[in-house]
Amino acid sequence: MEASPTPAAGQGPGPAVPELRPRRTGYRRLPVQQRREQLIAVALELFASRPPEEVGLDDVAEAAGASRPLVYRYFAGGKQQLYEAALRTAADELTSRFAVPVSGTPSEQLSAVLDGYFAFVAEHDAGYSALLRGGSVVETARTSAIVDDVRRAALRRTLRHLGVREAGPRLTLLVRSWIAVVEGASLSWLDEGRTLPVAELRDWLVDQFTAMAAATALHDPQTAEVLAGVLALEGPRPERAARLRAVLGGAS
């Protein structure tokens, strides 16, 4: 049987042909865990580029190619539950970047950790700012606890990097204070449009830790011992060691 000819110009339309519409790929059936992870990933991307209060469930559903009821099916608590899940995912990712390389001097290892940290800050821009500044309409005791978990992880990793098993109160205060300096510098870096090269900011923060440690060492024998050990391990980089000793006022 021959196919119907295409109608000539001016003639009536040919047989009706159903219009083919592209499927919304987001509606394809996925395993429960895979679908949940997809929604979290989409939400995390949106929260990273915009303050949390500016992101709605409809935005997440549209970006995921899904429907609002589908989002609620996985996150019955609505936007708050989804935000907390996304925040936990981001916190786990940030914590994973605290891994210290096995090679290099202490300052080189710390620089590598800061490189990973600032890569995360750059990727999550607006979300990072909203998270650390607080005041978001979706901020709760649970979200604050997630942020505190990241800070505690940073504290543990830094002390482990310094070879300290049990830190005294002054050394603990030193590390916590330096972490706050890193967070403040990150926010300022974003506010100023990232005009300062990240490598310069990283090196400043490494030197900042040394300067803070030197001041603390004047009042705390444990910190003095840790700092002396750090200086000894900087031996392969004599110019770096000289700079660190200069901070200490010519200490040997």
N, C-alpha and C positions, 0 to 999 in steps of 0.2 A: 504494500500500500504506500503510495507516494505521500510525502509530507505536504501539508497545505502550503501554498505559495505565499510569499510575503505580499501583503496588499500594496498596491501601487499608491502613489501620492493622490490624495483626494478621495480615495475609497475608504470604506468603513474599516474599523479595526478587525483583525483576525480573531481567531478563537482566544478566549480569555486564558491567560497563563498566570498561575499563582506567582505572586511576587516573592522572590527569595530574599529573606532578611538575614543579615549576619547574626549568628547566635551570640549571646552574651557569655563569653567563655567563663565568666565568674560563676555561672550557675551549674557548671559541670559538677558531677558528683565526685566528692573527694572524701577520703577517709576522715573521720572526725578529727583526729589529731592534726592531720595535714591542713584541714580547713581552718582550724583554730590558729595554727601557726601562720597561715596566710593572712588572716585578719589582723593578727598582732603585728606582723611585718608591715602591712599597709598602714596601720594606725601609727606605728613607730615612725614611719617615714613622714606622715603628716604632722605628728607632734614634734618632729625634729625641725621642721621648716616653719612651723607656726606655733605661737603660744597655745597651750592646751585649751584655754577657754574659747579659742577661736575655731576649734575643731569639733564638729558634731558627728553623731552617728550616721547621718545621711552622707556626710563627706566620706566617711570610711566605707560605707556601703557602695557608693558610686565608684570610688577609687579601686575597690576590690571586685567590681563588676557583680555585686551581689545585691540583695534586698535588705531593707532595714529589719524585717522580721527574722531574716537569716542571721543577722548580726546578734539580735536579741536571743536567738536560740542558743548561741554559744556563750553569750555574755548577758545573762539574765539581769545582772545588776546595771546594765546600760553602760553609759560612757565612763562612769567612775571605775567600774570593774575592768573595762577594756584599757583605760589609761593606766591602772595599776599593773595590769599584765604587761603592757608595753614598757612601762617604767622598769619593771623587774627584768625584762629582757635586755633593756639598755644597760641597766646596772651590772648584769652578769657580763655583758660584752665589755664594758669599761673595766671591770675587775680583771677580766682575762688579759687586758693590756698592761697590767702591772707586773707581768712576768719579767724577771730580771735575766738578761743574757748571761751565759756561763763564762764568757770570755770578756776581757777588757779590764781596765782599771775601774775603781769605784766610781769615779766621775763619768767615765764612758758608759758604764752600765746604767747609772742614773739618767744620763742623757738619753739613752735608748728608751727607757721607760717613759720619760717625758715626751719623746717623739710620738710614741703610741698614744699617750694621753691627749696631746694636741691634735693628733689626727682624728680622734674621736670627737673632740670639741668642734673641729671644723666641719665634720660630717653632720653633727646634730645641732649646730648653731642656736636657733631660736628655742628649741626644746631644752637645751642645756642651760641657757640663760634663765628661762622661766623656772626650771627645776631648782637651781641654786639660789635664785633671788626669793623664791617663795611668794606667797600672796596670791597664788593661783586659786581660782574657784574650785579646782579639783584637788587641791592640796588637803590631805588628811593626816592623821597620826600614822596611818599605814604608809603613805607615800613618804613622809618624813623619815620613817624607820628604814625604808629602802635606801634613801640617800645616806643615812647614818651607817648602814651596813657597808656601803662603798667606802666611806671614810675609815671605818674600822679595818676594812681589808687593806686599804692603803697604809694604815699605821702598821699593821702586822707585816706586810711585805717590806716596808722600809726598815723596820727593826731587824727583820731577818737578813736583809741586804747588808746591814751594818754588823751582822754577826752577834746580835744581842738576843738572848733568850728571855731574860726578865729585865725589863726596863724600869728604872726608878722614876719617881714622879717628875723630876726635872727633864730627863731625857724624853719621857713620854710627852711632856708639855712642848718640848722643842719640836718633835716630829709633828704633833698635832698643829702647832702654830705654823710650821712650814707648809703643811697641806692646805691650811687656810690661805696662805700667801699664794700658793699655786692656783687655787680656785679664784681668788680675787684678781690675779694677773690674767687668768683666762677670760674672765668677764670683761676686764678692761680692754684686753686685746680685741674682743669681739666688738665692744662699744666704739673703739677707735678705728673700726674698719679694717682690722688686721694689718695696719700700716707697718708695724714693726715686724721684720722678718722673724719667722718662728724660731729659726736657729739661734738668733740673738736672744730672744726671750728665754729659750731653753737654757742657754749658757748662763744667762743672768740668774736664773732660778737655781742652777747648780751652785754658783758662787754664793747665792743668797743663803743656801743651806749651810755652806761652810762658815759664812760670817755669823749666822745664828748659832751654829755649833760652837764657834770660838767664844762668843759671848757667854753661852751657857757653861762652857768648860771652866770659866773663871769661878763658877759657883758650884760645880758638880764634878767630883772625881770620875764618875762613871763616864760622863760625856767627854772629859779630857782624855780618858783612856781610849774611847772609841775613835775620837778624832785623831789621836796619835797613830792608831792602827790604819786609818784611812790614808794618812800622809805617807806611811811606810809603803803601802800598796800602790801609791802613785809613782813609785820609783821609775818604771819604764818611760814615764813622760816627765822628764826633769823640768821642763818649762812650766808644766801644770803644777808640779809639786812646789816650784818656786813661788808661783802665784798664791797657792794656798798658804805657804809659810809666811808670805808677806801679810796676808790677812791676820795671821796670828802674831804679827809683830816680830818676826825673825825667829820664831820657835824652831828648834832643830828637829 
